[in-house]
């Protein structure tokens, strides 16, 4: 307030703050229906819960990204957090959002969007680095003003809650369940209320929804109900429903500001777990008319700390391969290789001796969904917001001639001229930056296509990258003996035990005499033609045949040893393998020290002995394989969209 006004006591009260007559227009309206309850210090009826809500609403502030980085960097890293943005169309503003997200030094746990105008079918086109996306269907017949989505940190275990996710003419919702280190999972949802819908029906649907949601629920969204309009009957009905169900809003300041319109608080976050909320607020740096709203809460979400696939235990570089071939050749020449077991052990020893690293290398392989976003582009975006702040600063000054246009209008006084200059500078820079942003994206991918010219595989990889087509990283959520298990090693071991025991379990169907307990069936011999002992002739395999088989192995297939290493060693091992194979066929004795392991979600199980099997290429093999895997569907329902958990 001005000192002169203070001396004259020419003050105005607004939200319990005092402003002079020249500054009253700068006052920020605030929503806090609980403030009256906490004003009287002598009131014994005031409870800590009401004080907590009132303090959160009073402390809700608008933060520029720069100050938020310094203020929340530690909190965003140590606690869980959420961000909501009405994006007003992915096609128009998603690239701007991606750049804004890059400006933060720490990640939000969940990012929610409304008015995406996109269906799940096109959601892969819009990816944020380090997040998995979940999109809801858009409202039928609408191409604009519809669609909600959630982006969840890839480290978190998220599952869509279908029962609470729906689309109607009045509400659009999408809910997920996040595993927490406590016993109760955290439910997170995004909600959008289309203004064209029936407000009374929307409130009824919201009431039913809040009745069904569990404890520890956070709902972000554009409710299109202005909480700053306390005289509105709609706001009163909304408060009656939300408060009555045990939910409370966390945002109390304007979130939507459009030229020529009053600021309104229509974007919000409501929760029934107010005790864990640390702080909330809005972001001053906007990508449209809606401000982003956020909250930080003290709940530790269960994350996957699986980093083994980023550890390099072996180095299969070409120089090591050449060294390996020399040592392998020497070892095989100096030893008597009498059977496959000796050959296998010798080959393995050479692998371990040459390729294994004394200390595993650790690499951070972060897949960038938006690699075209450069540090220079982020810096330019920072400058754009600085220009916006300069315009906001001057537009708050009152024109002495009565001009109300924040852009300067037609007035030519010093204040209005300054407003026009600042706004024009900001508008021109914003327009130019949008062109630069689009060009940066275009130039980046054009260069990549030029580099991939003539290579169809790389070209299609690039096309899929642009389309956002990728394998979603599956988060483990399995039930073993009615206990939820997320440890990948345990899951892999249980799968391996299951597969190894299949044949043994089949044997339990036989009685003590070795007979299958089924109704009497004709003997299989009744279906066989008369034998002809002279119909099959087997010749010894040759070195060339073994070399050809090895050369036809496909690179990149699952193997403990890279296929290119085996191919390069073919000239050394093929003569020996052909001899060993021919001996096995003559003697009828095959290797029995075989082991298997299962790889699930990037984790390898322990190796278990294979005690049953059939030769590959046999007539009976396909039938036994079908029996072997026929009930795998019962062991895992990971593919079910409605229930993405698995059980063993």
C-alpha positions in Angstrom: 0.0 0.0 0.0 1.1 3.6 -0.6 2.4 5.5 2.5 0.3 8.6 1.7 -2.8 6.5 1.6 -1.9 4.8 4.9 -1.5 8.2 6.5 -4.9 9.3 5.2 -6.4 5.9 6.3 -7.9 5.8 2.8 -7.8 2.0 2.8 -10.1 -0.8 1.4 -10.5 -4.2 2.9 -10.2 -7.2 0.4 -9.8 -10.8 1.6 -8.8 -9.4 5.0 -5.9 -7.5 3.3 -5.9 -3.7 3.1 -5.3 -1.8 -0.2 -5.2 1.8 -1.1 -7.6 3.2 -3.7 -4.9 3.1 -6.4 -4.0 -0.6 -5.7 -7.4 -2.2 -5.0 -7.5 -3.4 -8.6 -4.3 -5.4 -8.0 -6.0 -7.5 -5.3 -6.1 -11.2 -6.1 -9.5 -12.8 -5.3 -9.3 -15.9 -3.2 -11.7 -18.7 -2.4 -11.7 -19.9 1.2 -15.1 -20.8 2.8 -13.3 -22.0 5.9 -11.7 -18.7 6.7 -14.7 -17.5 8.8 -14.3 -20.5 11.0 -10.7 -19.7 11.9 -10.9 -15.9 12.3 -12.1 -16.0 15.9 -9.2 -17.1 18.1 -11.5 -17.6 21.1 -13.8 -20.0 19.3 -13.4 -23.4 20.9 -15.2 -25.1 18.1 -12.4 -24.6 15.6 -10.7 -27.9 14.9 -7.3 -28.7 13.5 -8.8 -30.1 10.3 -10.5 -26.8 9.4 -7.3 -24.9 10.2 -5.4 -27.2 7.9 -7.7 -26.6 5.0 -7.9 -22.9 5.6 -4.1 -22.6 5.7 -3.7 -24.6 2.5 -6.2 -22.3 0.7 -4.6 -19.2 2.1 -1.1 -20.3 1.1 -2.1 -21.3 -2.5 0.0 -19.0 -4.7 0.8 -18.5 -8.3 4.5 -19.4 -9.0 6.7 -18.8 -12.1 8.6 -21.9 -13.1 12.0 -20.3 -12.2 11.0 -19.8 -8.5 9.1 -23.0 -8.4 12.2 -24.9 -9.4 14.2 -23.5 -6.5 11.3 -23.8 -4.1 10.1 -27.3 -5.0 13.1 -29.1 -6.4 13.7 -31.0 -3.2 10.1 -31.5 -2.5 9.2 -32.8 -6.0 12.1 -35.3 -5.7 11.3 -36.5 -2.1 7.5 -36.4 -2.3 4.8 -37.2 -4.8 3.2 -34.5 -6.9 0.6 -33.9 -9.5 0.1 -31.3 -12.3 -3.1 -30.5 -14.2 -3.4 -28.5 -17.4 -6.4 -27.8 -19.6 -4.4 -28.1 -22.8 -7.2 -26.8 -25.2 -6.2 -29.3 -27.9 -3.2 -31.5 -28.2 -2.6 -30.5 -31.8 -2.3 -26.9 -30.9 -0.5 -26.9 -27.6 1.1 -30.3 -26.8 4.5 -29.3 -28.2 4.4 -26.2 -26.0 3.5 -28.3 -23.0 6.4 -30.7 -23.7 8.8 -27.7 -23.7 7.3 -26.4 -20.5 7.8 -29.8 -18.8 11.5 -29.8 -19.8 11.9 -26.5 -17.9 11.4 -28.3 -14.6 14.4 -29.7 -12.8 12.3 -32.4 -11.1 9.5 -34.6 -12.4 5.8 -34.5 -11.4 4.6 -38.0 -10.5 1.4 -37.6 -12.5 0.4 -35.1 -15.2 -3.3 -34.8 -16.1 -4.7 -33.1 -19.2 -8.2 -32.0 -20.2 -9.7 -31.1 -23.6 -7.1 -33.2 -25.4 -9.5 -33.7 -28.4 -7.7 -37.1 -28.9 -8.8 -40.7 -28.6 -6.6 -43.6 -27.3 -6.0 -44.6 -31.0 -4.0 -41.4 -31.6 -2.5 -41.0 -28.1 0.9 -42.4 -29.1 1.5 -39.3 -31.2 1.7 -37.3 -27.9 4.4 -38.7 -25.6 6.3 -37.0 -22.7 9.8 -38.3 -21.9 9.8 -40.6 -18.9 6.0 -41.0 -18.7 3.4 -43.7 -19.7 0.2 -42.2 -21.1 -3.5 -43.3 -20.5 -6.2 -41.7 -22.7 -9.9 -41.7 -22.3 -12.3 -41.9 -25.4 -13.6 -38.6 -26.5 -17.3 -37.7 -26.4 -19.1 -39.2 -29.5 -19.7 -36.7 -32.2 -17.4 -34.0 -30.7 -14.0 -33.1 -32.3 -13.3 -30.2 -29.9 -13.8 -29.6 -26.2 -13.5 -33.2 -25.1 -11.0 -35.8 -24.0 -9.0 -36.4 -20.8 -5.6 -38.1 -20.3 -3.1 -39.1 -17.6 0.7 -39.3 -17.9 2.3 -41.4 -15.1 6.0 -41.6 -14.2 7.3 -44.8 -15.8 8.7 -45.9 -12.5 5.3 -46.1 -10.9 2.9 -49.0 -10.9 -0.4 -47.7 -12.5 -3.6 -49.6 -13.4 -6.7 -48.1 -15.0 -9.9 -48.3 -12.8 -12.5 -49.0 -15.5 -15.5 -48.8 -13.1 -14.8 -45.2 -12.4 -13.7 -44.1 -15.8 -16.5 -43.1 -18.1 -17.7 -40.5 -20.7 -21.1 -38.9 -20.7 -22.6 -35.7 -22.0 -22.0 -34.1 -18.6 -18.7 -35.6 -17.3 -15.6 -37.2 -18.7 -13.4 -39.1 -16.2 -10.3 -41.3 -16.2 -9.0 -43.0 -13.0 -5.9 -45.0 -12.2 -4.7 -46.8 -9.1 -1.1 -46.2 -8.0 0.7 -48.6 -5.7 2.0 -47.0 -2.5 4.5 -48.2 0.1 1.6 -48.2 2.6 -1.2 -50.6 2.6 -3.7 -48.4 0.8 -3.2 -47.6 -2.9 -3.5 -44.0 -4.1 -6.4 -43.3 -6.5 -5.7 -40.5 -9.0 -8.3 -39.2 -11.5 -8.8 -36.5 -14.1 -12.2 -34.9 -14.7 -13.6 -32.6 -17.3 -17.1 -31.1 -17.2 -18.2 -29.8 -20.7 -20.0 -26.4 -20.4 -22.6 -27.7 -22.9 -23.7 -30.5 -20.5 -26.5 -30.3 -17.9 -25.0 -28.9 -14.7 -27.5 -30.6 -12.5 -26.9 -34.0 -14.1 -23.2 -33.4 -13.9 -23.5 -32.8 -10.1 -25.5 -35.9 -9.7 -22.9 -38.0 -11.6 -20.2 -36.4 -9.5 -22.0 -37.2 -6.3 -22.4 -40.9 -7.3 -18.7 -41.0 -8.3 -17.5 -39.6 -5.0 -19.6 -42.1 -3.2 -17.8 -45.0 -4.9 -14.2 -43.7 -4.7 -11.9 -45.0 -1.9 -9.8 -43.2 0.6 -6.7 -41.5 -0.6 -8.2 -40.2 -3.8 -7.1 -37.1 -5.7 -9.2 -35.7 -8.6 -7.7 -33.1 -10.9 -9.7 -31.3 -13.6 -11.6 -28.5 -15.2 -14.9 -28.5 -13.3 -16.1 -25.3 -15.1 -17.6 -24.1 -11.8 -16.2 -20.8 -10.7 -15.6 -21.0 -7.0 -14.9 -17.3 -6.8 -18.6 -16.6 -7.5 -19.9 -17.3 -4.0 -23.4 -16.0 -4.8 -23.9 -18.7 -7.4 -26.4 -21.5 -6.5 -24.3 -23.9 -8.6 -21.3 -23.2 -6.4 -23.4 -23.8 -3.3 -24.7 -27.1 -4.6 -21.2 -28.1 -5.6 -19.9 -27.3 -2.1 -22.7 -29.2 -0.5 -21.9 -32.4 -2.6 -18.1 -32.2 -2.4 -17.9 -31.2 1.3 -20.6 -33.7 2.2 -18.6 -36.6 0.6 -15.4 -35.6 2.6 -13.6 -33.9 -0.3 -12.0 -30.5 -0.3 -10.5 -28.2 -3.0 -6.8 -27.3 -2.9 -6.8 -24.3 -5.3 -8.2 -21.0 -4.2 -6.9 -18.4 -6.7 -7.9 -17.7 -10.4 -6.9 -20.4 -12.9 -8.6 -19.1 -16.0 -8.2 -15.6 -17.4 -9.4 -14.6 -20.8 -9.2 -11.0 -22.3 -12.5 -9.2 -21.6 -13.6 -11.7 -18.9 -13.3 -11.8 -15.2 -10.6 -14.2 -13.7 -12.2 -17.4 -12.5 -11.3 -20.5 -10.5 -12.6 -23.4 -12.5 -9.6 -25.7 -12.6 -9.0 -27.5 -9.3 -7.7 -30.5 -7.4 -10.0 -32.0 -4.8 -9.1 -34.8 -2.3 -10.4 -36.7 0.6 -6.8 -37.1 2.0 -6.1 -33.5 3.1 -3.7 -34.6 5.9 -1.0 -35.6 3.5 -1.1 -32.5 1.3 2.0 -30.3 1.7 1.2 -27.4 -0.7 -0.7 -26.4 -3.8 -0.7 -23.6 -6.3 -0.8 -22.6 -9.9 1.9 -21.9 -12.5 2.2 -18.3 -13.7 3.8 -19.4 -17.0 0.8 -20.4 -19.2 0.4 -22.0 -22.6 -3.2 -20.8 -23.0 -6.0 -19.2 -21.0 -5.8 -21.9 -18.4 -3.1 -21.9 -15.7 -1.6 -25.2 -14.7 -2.5 -26.3 -11.1 -0.3 -28.5 -9.0 -0.1 -30.1 -5.5 2.6 -31.9 -3.5 1.6 -34.6 -1.1 3.4 -36.7 1.5 2.7 -40.1 0.2 5.5 -42.4 -1.0 4.4 -44.1 -4.2 5.8 -47.6 -4.9 8.3 -47.3 -7.8 10.2 -49.9 -9.7 13.9 -49.7 -8.8 14.8 -52.3 -11.4 18.0 -51.2 -13.0 19.6 -54.5 -14.0 18.8 -54.0 -17.7 20.9 -50.9 -17.6 24.0 -52.8 -16.3 26.5 -54.1 -18.8 28.3 -57.2 -17.5 29.9 -58.2 -20.8 31.7 -56.3 -23.5 31.2 -57.9 -26.9 33.2 -55.4 -28.9 35.0 -56.5 -32.1 38.4 -56.4 -30.5 37.2 -58.8 -27.8 35.6 -61.0 -30.3 38.9 -61.4 -32.2 40.7 -62.2 -28.9 38.0 -64.7 -28.1 38.4 -66.6 -31.4 42.1 -67.0 -30.8 41.7 -68.3 -27.3 38.8 -70.6 -28.3 40.8 -72.1 -31.1 43.7 -72.8 -28.7 41.5 -74.3 -26.0 39.7 -76.6 -28.4 43.0 -77.8 -30.0 44.6 -78.5 -26.6 41.6 -80.4 -25.0 40.0 -83.7 -25.8 36.4 -82.8 -26.5 34.6 -86.1 -25.9 31.0 -84.9 -25.6 28.8 -81.8 -25.7 29.2 -81.1 -22.0 33.0 -80.6 -22.4 32.4 -78.5 -25.5 29.8 -76.3 -23.7 32.0 -75.8 -20.6 35.1 -74.9 -22.8 33.1 -72.4 -24.8 31.6 -70.9 -21.7 35.0 -70.6 -20.0 36.4 -68.7 -23.0 33.3 -66.4 -23.0 33.8 -65.6 -19.3 37.5 -65.1 -19.7 37.4 -62.6 -22.6 34.1 -60.8 -22.5 33.1 -60.5 -18.8 33.8 -57.2 -17.1 35.4 -57.1 -13.7 33.1 -54.2 -12.7 29.7 -53.9 -14.5 29.2 -50.7 -16.4 26.1 -48.7 -15.6 24.4 -46.5 -18.2 21.4 -44.2 -18.0 19.4 -45.0 -21.0 16.7 -42.4 -21.1 14.5 -42.6 -24.2 13.7 -39.1 -25.4 10.3 -38.9 -26.9 10.9 -35.3 -27.9 14.6 -35.1 -28.8 14.0 -32.0 -30.9 13.6 -29.9 -27.7 17.0 -28.3 -27.4 18.4 -26.3 -24.5 18.2 -23.2 -26.8 14.5 -23.8 -27.3 14.0 -24.1 -23.5 16.0 -20.8 -23.0 13.8 -19.1 -25.6 10.7 -20.2 -23.9 12.1 -18.8 -20.6 12.6 -15.5 -22.4 9.0 -15.6 -23.7 7.7 -15.9 -20.2 10.0 -13.0 -19.0 8.4 -10.8 -21.7 4.9 -11.9 -20.5 5.8 -11.0 -16.9 6.9 -7.5 -18.1 3.6 -6.9 -19.8 1.7 -8.2 -16.8 3.6 -5.8 -14.6 2.8 -2.7 -16.6 -0.8 -3.7 -17.5 -1.7 -3.6 -13.8 -1.1 0.2 -13.7 -4.2 2.3 -13.9 -4.6 4.7 -16.8 -5.2 8.2 -15.6 -7.5 8.9 -18.5 -9.8 5.9 -17.7 -8.6 3.4 -20.4 -9.5 -0.1 -19.2 -7.9 -2.2 -22.0 -4.9 -4.0 -20.6 -3.2 -3.9 -24.0 -3.3 -0.1 -24.1 -6.4 0.4 -26.2 -6.6 3.7 -28.1 -5.2 5.9 -25.3 -1.9 7.5 -26.0 -0.8 8.4 -22.5 2.6 7.3 -21.2 1.1 4.3 -19.3 -1.0 3.0 -22.2 1.9 3.4 -24.7 4.0 1.3 -22.4 1.3 -1.4 -22.2 1.1 -1.5 -26.0 4.8 -1.7 -26.4 5.2 -4.5 -23.9 2.3 -6.5 -25.2 3.4 -6.1 -28.9 6.9 -7.2 -28.0 5.5 -10.3 -26.2 3.0 -11.1 -28.9 5.5 -10.9 -31.7 8.1 -13.0 -29.8 5.5 -15.6 -29.0 4.4 -15.9 -32.6 8.0 -16.1 -33.8 8.9 -18.7 -31.2 6.0 -20.9 -32.3 7.4 -20.9 -35.8 10.8 -21.7 -34.5 9.5 -24.6 -32.4 7.7 -26.1 -35.4 10.7 -25.6 -37.6 13.0 -27.2 -35.0 10.8 -30.3 -34.9 10.6 -30.5 -38.7 14.4 -30.0 -39.3 15.3 -32.6 -36.7 13.2 -35.3 -38.2 14.0 -34.3 -41.8 17.7 -34.7 -40.9 17.0 -38.1 -39.4 15.2 -39.3 -42.6 18.1 -38.1 -44.7 20.5 -40.1 -42.6 18.2 -43.2 -42.9 18.0 -43.0 -46.7 18.3 -46.4 -48.2 17.8 -48.2 -44.9 14.2 -49.3 -44.7 14.6 -50.6 -41.1 15.9 -47.3 -39.8 13.3 -45.4 -41.8 10.4 -47.4 -40.2 12.0 -47.1 -36.8 11.9 -43.3 -37.3 8.4 -43.4 -38.5 7.3 -45.3 -35.5 9.2 -42.9 -33.3 7.3 -40.0 -34.8 4.0 -41.8 -34.4 4.9 -42.6 -30.8 4.5 -46.3 -31.5 6.5 -48.1 -28.8 6.3 -51.0 -26.4 4.9 -49.8 -23.1 7.0 -50.7 -20.2 4.9 -53.2 -18.2 4.9 -52.7 -14.5 4.8 -55.9 -12.5 1.6 -56.6 -10.5 1.2 -60.3 -9.9 -0.7 -62.3 -7.4 1.1 -65.5 -6.1 -0.8 -67.6 -3.5 -3.1 -64.6 -3.0 -0.2 -62.3 -2.2 0.5 -59.3 -4.4 4.1 -59.5 -5.7 6.0 -56.8 -7.6 9.5 -58.2 -7.2 10.6 -59.1 -10.8 13.0 -61.8 -9.6 10.3 -63.6 -7.6 7.9 -63.4 -10.6 10.5 -64.8 -13.0 11.4 -67.6 -10.7 7.7 -68.6 -10.2 7.1 -68.7 -13.9 10.2 -70.9 -14.4 9.1 -73.3 -11.6 5.7 -73.5 -13.3 7.1 -74.3 -16.7 9.6 -76.9 -15.4 6.9 -78.7 -13.4 4.4 -79.0 -16.2 5.6 -82.3 -17.5 6.0 -83.7 -14.0 2.5 -82.7 -13.2 1.2 -84.4 -16.3 2.7 -87.6 -14.9 0.3 -87.5 -11.9 -2.5 -88.3 -14.3 -1.2 -91.8 -14.6 -1.9 -94.6 -12.1 0.7 -96.9 -10.5 0.8 -99.1 -13.5 1.7 -96.2 -15.7 -1.7 -96.1 -17.3 -3.5 -92.8 -18.1 -6.8 -92.6 -16.1 -9.1 -92.1 -19.1 -11.8 -94.1 -20.7 -10.5 -96.9 -22.8 -9.2 -95.7 -26.1 -8.0 -97.6 -29.2 -4.3 -98.3 -29.3 -2.3 -95.8 -31.3 -1.0 -98.8 -33.2 -4.4 -99.2 -34.7 -4.0 -96.0 -36.6 -0.5 -96.6 -37.9 0.2 -98.1 -41.3 2.4 -101.2 -41.7 6.0 -100.4 -40.9 8.6 -100.2 -43.6 12.1 -100.5 -42.1 13.7 -99.4 -45.4 11.9 -96.0 -45.7 14.2 -93.7 -43.8 18.0 -93.3 -44.3 20.1 -91.0 -42.1 23.4 -89.6 -43.3 26.1 -88.1 -41.2 25.8 -84.3 -41.1 28.7 -82.3 -42.5 30.7 -79.3 -41.4 29.1 -77.3 -44.2 25.6 -78.1 -43.0 26.4 -76.9 -39.4 28.0 -73.8 -40.8 25.0 -73.1 -42.9 22.6 -73.5 -39.9 24.7 -71.1 -37.8 24.9 -68.5 -40.7 21.1 -68.5 -40.9 20.6 -67.6 -37.2 18.9 -64.3 -36.9 20.7 -61.4 -35.2 19.0 -59.9 -32.2 17.2 -63.1 -31.1 17.1 -64.1 -27.5 20.5 -65.6 -26.5 23.0 -65.4 -23.7 25.6 -64.9 -26.3 25.2 -62.4 -29.1 24.5 -64.2 -32.4 27.2 -62.3 -34.2 29.8 -63.9 -31.8 28.5 -67.4 -32.6 28.6 -66.7 -36.3 32.2 -65.5 -36.2 33.2 -68.6 -34.3 31.4 -70.9 -36.8 34.6 -71.8 -38.7 36.1 -73.1 -35.4 33.2 -74.9 -33.9 31.4 -76.3 -36.9 33.8 -79.3 -37.5 33.7 -80.3 -33.9 29.9 -79.9 -33.6 29.3 -82.1 -36.7 31.4 -84.9 -35.1 29.6 -84.7 -31.8 26.2 -84.6 -33.4 26.9 -87.7 -35.5 28.1 -89.6 -32.4 24.9 -88.7 -30.6 22.8 -90.0 -33.4 24.8 -93.3 -33.7 24.8 -93.9 -29.9 21.2 -92.6 -29.2 22.6 -90.6 -26.3 21.8 -86.9 -26.1 23.0 -84.2 -23.6 21.0 -84.4 -20.3 22.5 -81.5 -18.4 20.2 -78.9 -19.9 18.9 -75.9 -18.0 16.3 -73.3 -18.6 15.4 -69.9 -17.3 12.5 -67.4 -17.8 12.8 -63.7 -18.6 9.8 -61.7 -17.3 9.6 -57.9 -17.4 13.4 -57.7 -17.9 14.3 -59.9 -15.0 15.9 -63.3 -15.4 15.0 -66.2 -13.2 17.4 -68.7 -11.7 18.3 -71.6 -13.9 16.5 -74.9 -13.3 17.3 -78.4 -14.9 15.2 -79.5 -17.8 14.2 -83.1 -17.1 11.7 -83.6 -19.9 11.8 -82.9 -23.5 11.4 -84.1 -27.1 13.9 -83.7 -30.1 13.1 -80.7 -32.2 11.6 -81.6 -35.5 9.9 -84.8 -34.3 6.3 -85.7 -35.3 5.2 -85.9 -31.7 6.9 -82.6 -30.7 4.1 -80.2 -31.8 1.4 -82.2 -29.9 3.5 -82.3 -26.7 4.2 -78.6 -27.1 0.5 -77.8 -27.3 -0.1 -79.8 -24.2 2.8 -78.1 -22.5 1.5 -74.5 -23.1 -2.3 -75.2 -23.3 -3.1 -73.9 -19.9 -0.6 -71.0 -19.8 -3.7 -68.7 -20.2 -4.7 -69.8 -16.7 -1.3 -68.9 -15.2 -1.3 -65.3 -16.5 -4.0 -62.9 -17.4 -1.5 -60.1 -18.0 -3.1 -59.4 -21.4 -6.5 -58.6 -19.9 -7.2 -54.9 -20.4 -9.8 -54.9 -17.6 -7.5 -56.5 -15.1 -3.8 -56.0 -15.9 -2.7 -58.0 -12.9 -1.4 -61.6 -13.2 -1.7 -64.6 -10.9 0.2 -67.9 -10.6 
